[in-house]
Amino acid sequence: MKFISTKEAILSEIIYTVDFTTQKNNLAITSNVYLQTLGDQLLIKATDGKVGFSTSITVDVQEEGKALVLQEKLLEILRVLPDGDINFSIKDGYFTIVPIGHGIDFKIRMIEADQFPALETVENDRFFSIAQNSFLDMSEQVIFAVSDDTSRYFLCGIYIERSEGGITMVATDGRRLSIVERVFEERLPSFAPIIVLPKFFHILRKIGTGEGTVELAITESILFARIGGRTFYINLIREQYPNFRRVIPEQQSYRCTMKIQEMEDALRRVAILIESKAKRLFLDVSEGGVLLTSDVSESGEAKEIVPCQYEGPDCKISLNYTYLLTPLRVMEGEYFSINFTEPNRSMTVKPESGRDYMHIIMPMQLNP
């Protein structure tokens, strides 16, 4: 193997391989990145067994071949090299990196390239296009509600199903639930519901531009994405997702409307003195406003009133303040509402009308 590439061209692709390699064990095959020269292309592949990545760039190939190089060291070296053309080659069992015109010479020990595991593939006609920005925006409305409890692994991902005219995304950890149902202009194929780890969307946001479309392909066990000449995939969670629609209230008696920014700012301030693991916050709802009160701690107590529009009986609600703060951070518009029937039953947090998402929170017991 021997080829010449600019630093910028190869570095811009090797950076992406960080999310697809095993970072904590340099002895693992999957801590390496696979390089192969073919024609005038450099093929780049990486996988940790659960996710995989492949791409190619045009380089000056002087000798075809393949190499398996430790990803961490390759990336560190590329980052500190001067800009310009770099000569890459294999010599005496080492992968050599020599910037042209500079007195710099790096050699990285390699392992046998044939040991690299084969990446998952899918037929080209299985891919369909979807608006990139809208698809990512949907994930932002639910991703914070994903559970981190691996004993209930089916809740550790975002549930995605094909709905009439579009797609539904849901996430829940058992105490809160976020849902977005969106219509797309693109013609989308039917597919069985899937559960996707949040890592897929973190990667898509890094690789994507936020404009145009992303191509997706769904198999029984894998979700593929293709964008900008790069293809990556992730293994799906193959478990049964709970019937989330049964926890969505059909009707609620009371509605309390506030400004998003006013409530978000108040939550941040009051949270300074919330020290319990439960992150308990009290909301005293009345026509005069919503009083936020921190749970009494060794540090003290905080209170703040947020103006509201509300008609109904005075009531007190106890909840984990992060369950309210996180959806407000990504909520669009100026106003939102908390809808409920009883203070100890599920409450629905909704943006102004015209939005396609909402969030459901289970309150805490006032006297646990």
C-alpha angles and dihedrals in degrees: 000000000000129000143148123227137163115254092239095053098052097034092054089061101037089056089066093055091071090084092051103049134076103258101183100055118050090183093064120099088228092061087072132081120227117229126186131172115213124166104322094332136097109210115208123194136173136172140164093195096263099056130027137194136192134174141147138217133194113255138161101267113199097167129013120232145113138251140186110215132180103260098211095054094042091053094046091052095047091051094057098042120104118256118269140062120339128199113220123188146146117248129167093342094311132108104229126206116193121170108217114247096015132095092239126121125173126182122191121193112240137203128216108293093212089069091070110111119245115257122237115259138194134196114270093234091061092072122098131182127243132174105272099209095047093046091051092044090056091055091050090059093058111019095092091061094061113118123241092200104114091190085073095040093167088071094051093085143050114267113224126187135171109248132183106294095353149357136307122209123191136178130179139164094194095264098061136019132200124194136180125183114191136181117219129204091217118088104249124198122234116260138171116262115273137195113221127193114239089242089077092063094043089056094044090053091053096046098037129079097216089241134092121005140315121215117229133189124188126200130173093275109011140058115208127195128191123192136152094355091308125112126194137165142191133203113250126232102252101203136105115274116217122253096267096179093070091067094052108099113236093206136006128195104216135046126193115189125198141160113272096222094047093053093043092052092046092050091052092051098045091044090066089080097039104105106156120107088237089060088219120194128179122218116196104195120200139142088263093061143286114290113209115203128179120224108263110263139171088269095054138252136295130205134181135167121223117198115241146171109239140148115190145072121314110262142170123228127189121200147146102275093216089063088065099034098053097057091044090057092064099030117118127220132034105278138042134179138220110216123194146144102204127014093237096049130078117296126205122221112203135176122226116299118286096048122115101216140070141174130225122205129190109217123224122248110266092223106033 
